[in-house]
Amino acid sequence: MNTASSALRSFSRMVCASIAAWLVSSLACAQAQPVHFEDSMAQRTMACTTCHGREGRATNDGYYPRIAGKPAGYLYHQLLNFRDNRRHYGLMTQMVDPLSDAYLMEIAEYFSAIDLPYPPPQPTSAPAQVLQRGQQLAIQGDAARGLPACAQCHGEKLTGVAPNTPGLLGLPRDYLNAQLGAWRTGARRAHAPDCMADIARKLSPEDVFAATSWLAAQALPAGPHPAKTVPLLAPGAPAIACGSAPPPMANAGARP
């Protein structure tokens, strides 16, 4: 029994000595080769890409949208909205709360300039008549109910209009449903006049389902970048006034 105990003690001492030697060696390597911090927007925005996917290309869960290639003004406004409680998501608010307007615009411009291919659209099981109604709402609107076409603001190809209007294609149906629901209930707001809130409240639940089902099933066009100008108004279509935040340099000194 004493021989076994002595062998066990010797083995334990050998293991401890090996671990100590490894720790000393690792520490020496760490001191000899310090970790390099790349002071770039790609590294500084890693907190963004943790949820929004590598390079902002979105994730598969349907609730964190693509931010790569979105108009810079739109991204900037949403960062402001999270910071100033017009949109509500605790993690986003905590991340952007200490940041200045100018730096938020720098983040927005960084992601806006990332040009990546879009994945194929989601398959849909919505009936044909539902998809037809969704296409009508997106392309033509419903004048009888005071509903403008999505394309009137979001661009003829529904890929957005620079600098402030996002595209609607390439987004999951769950995300589109969640955002329209947030507009309808006031959980998501914008500067007055809040045009999207007014439009969303006019949509019936059936209209929301039809529009989001059709939009999520559409492939991106060959040129998926945001348009530079809004389409001409269709005959009889009323103009839409939407609120917007001032550019960052107008109030850059308001926050540190």
N, C-alpha and C positions, 0 to 999 in steps of 0.2 A: 504494500500500500504506500509506504514511504517513497519507494522508487517511482511509482506512478505519479505521486504528488510532485516529486522533484522534477520529473519530465514535463509535467503540465506547467509548472512555474517557469521552467526554462523556455518552453514554447511561447508562453505569454510574454516573457521579457523580449523574445525575438520579434514577436508581432508588434509590440509597442515600439521597439527600436526602429522597425521598418516603417511604421506609420510616421514616427517623428522625422525620420530621414526624408520621407516623401513630402511632408509638410514644409521642411526647410528648403528642399529642392524647388517645390512649387512657389514658395515665397520669393526665392532668389530669381526664378524665371520671371515672376510678375514684376519684380523690381527692375530686372534687366530689360524687359519688354513692356513698358507701360501701355495701358489700353489707349488706343487712339480715338479721340472724339472728333467726328467729322462735323464741323459747324456748317451744316447745310439745311435747307428747308426740308429735304427728304428725311433727315434724321430728326429734325425738330418737330415734324408732323407725324412721327410714328404713333403718337397717341391717337391721332385721327384714323390712321390706317388699321389700327387694332380692331376697330369696329367696321369701318367702311371698306375694308379689304385692301390688299396690296395695291399701292399707287392710287387708292380711291376708286377701284373698279367695282366695288360692291361685294357683298357676301351672299351666301345661298339661303339665308334665313328669311329673306323677304322684307325685313324691317329696317335694314341699314342701307340706304340708297347709294347708288353710284354718285360720286362727286367729281370724278375725273371728267374734264371737258365741259362741265356746266358753265354757263356765263358767270364771269367774275362778279358782276354786280349782284346777281342772284345769291351766290354763295356768301358774299359779304353781308347782304341783308339778313340772311338766315342766321349767321353768326351773331349779328346784332340782336336779332329777335330772341335767340336763346339767352343771350347775356341780359337782355332787358325785359325778360319774362313775357314776351309775346308768344313764345313757344316754350313748352315745358318738357324738359328731360334733364334730370338732376346732373348726370355725368357731363353733359354738354355745357350746362350752365357753370358748373364748377371749373371746367377747363378754360372757358373763354372769359370768365368774370374779371380776372386781373389784366386782361390784354387790352391795349389801346385800339382805337378805331383804325389807325394807320397799320398796325400789325395785323389786325383781322383782314384788312384788305390785301396785305401781302400774302397771307395764307390763301385767301380766295383766288388771287391771281396765280399762285403756284399751281393749285389743283386745276384751275381753268385751262392752263396751258398744257396739261397732260393729255395726249392724244392716243387713245387706245381703242382697239376694235371692240365692238359690242358682242355679247354672246347671242346665240339664237333666241327667239322669243319663246315664252312658255306655251306649251300646248293648252288648249282650252276645251272644256266639255260643254260650254254654253250653247244653247240651241241657236239655230240660224237666225231666227227672228229677233233674239236678244242681241246678237252681234250686229244685225242690221240696224237696230235702234241705237246701239252704241256708236256705230259709224255715223249715223245721222247727227247725233249730238256732237260728235267730235268735229265733223266736217261742215255741217250745215247749221247746227243748233236747232232750236225750236222757238220760232218767233212768237207763236201763239201763247207760249208760256213765259216769254221774256227771257229765254235762255240763249245767250250768244254761243256760237260755235267755239270749241276749244281752240281751233286753228286761228281764230280772230286775234288772239293774244299770243298763243304759243307757237305761231308760225305755220305757214302753209303745209310744211312737211311734219309739223308737230315735234320738231327737234329744238325748239326754243328760239328766242330772239335776243341777240346781244344788245345791251349788256345785262339786262335785268330779268328776263323771262326764261324759265327753265323749259327744257324739252319734256314731253310726256311719254315718249317711246323709250323702250329699254328699261322700264321700271316694272317691278313685280306688281301683280294685281293686289296682293295684300297691302303693300305700301300705299298704292293709290287709294284703296278703300280707307285705310287708316287716316290718310291726310284729308280726304274729303269729309270723313266723319269728324275730324278735329276742327275743320272750318265750320261745319254745321253746328257744333256744340259750343264754339268759342274757345276750345282748348288751344287752337292755333289762330293767331291774329296777325295783322299787318298794320302799317300806318294808315290812317284814314285818308281817303275813302277806301274801305276794306272791300274791294271788289270781289275777291274770291269767296269771302264769307257770304256776301249777298247771293252770288251764283249758287254756291253749295246748298244754301237753304232752300232754293227753289227746286233743287233736284229731289225727286222721289227716291226712296230706297231702290226701286226697280231701275230708275235711270242711272243711279250710281253703279249698280251691278252691271248694267249693259255697257256703260261707258268704260269702266275699268276692265271689263272682260275683253272688249274689243281692243283697247289701247295696249294691254299687256300681250296680246296675241300678234301684234304687228311687228314685222321685221324692220330694222332701221334702213333708211334709203342709202343709196350709194354714197351720197354726201351727207353724213350725219351731224355735221357741225351746225351750231346755231345760226339762224339767218341774221342778216345785218339790219333788215328793216321789217316792220310788221306788214302783213298783207293789206291790200286796199280793202276798205269796207265793202261788203256785199250790199247791193241795193236794198235800202230800207233797214239795214242793220244799224242800231244805235252805237255811237262811240262809247267806250268804257273808260272811266277815270279810275285809276288805281293809285294809292298812296305809295310813297317811296321815302327811304331815309336819305338825308343829305350825304354828299360825298365825304370821305373821311377827313380831308384836309380842312373842311369847314368847321369841324369841332374836334380836331385831333388833340387839342390840349385839355379836353374835358376829363380824360382819364390818364393815369400814369402809364 
